[in-house]
């Protein structure tokens, strides 16, 4: 986040407002929520940071073939629901290069109200419905029939409500602030206590990540990669892998002293078993806008759409968050 709201970052600063605080919203991440990697922070020693945000997503994913719900044929998979992801976090600058953050995240699934809007949008622009118009609107339906590792799983409207609660603690360390030759580089270690309705019970997860950021005039580029270990390795009996890779790439254009446009791409290994009914990776592209509407207070708005990674990203989603430093 910029230190001075009326000016662009100093010439030696390699971090602007930073990536959006958007969690992976892929249909397959609803089986077990992933942990995002981190990028270098500009938080100062003794500085506090509060953030609150939410993401509302519409999920639709079916098998490539064999989907005919009128005949009771759902293929290998059907994920049809909407989700709300809410999170609140507090971070403190222990030094000018070390930050400690505590965060709470909760996610709900429900039938929602976006199906008719999305179908109308698809019809208006001649976009294929991909079977969406064959299923009842605004309901919850999760059907998974794996070849191995448990199942089938068949969930309906009775599974609306909260389905995941996470408490995270993250230690972040900026190794370098960057210079004319090198980007800013950081690493982060995250521990998470996770409680999900689909697993065998609450458990502890862990993740490590390495990130870098680089300024090019009024443009900033952020790259990070993370690796996570999970203790909850089932979804209603379907086995999930113990580990997962995540890659995050973000571009930021500070087009005015107090506003930025953000383009973000996240790529995460899908939580799949030996069965191939999930794509190998889950992708997510987000377009966003950040506005420092008060000193050290930044509003961010984002939109998710599956126009590029069609099969593994949310059909549509909107994101909003506010971050304040003091």
PyMOL commands that set and color helices and strands:
alter all, ss='L'
color gray80, all
select helices_A, chain A and resi 27-30+69-71+115-124+132-134+157-159
alter helices_A, ss='H'
color red, helices_A
select strands_A, chain A and resi 48-62+67-68+73-74+77-93+98-110+141-144+153-155+161-176+184-196+203-216+219-229+234-235+238-239+243-256+259-269+281-294+297-305+316-325
alter strands_A, ss='S'
color yellow, strands_A
deselect
rebuild
show_as cartoon
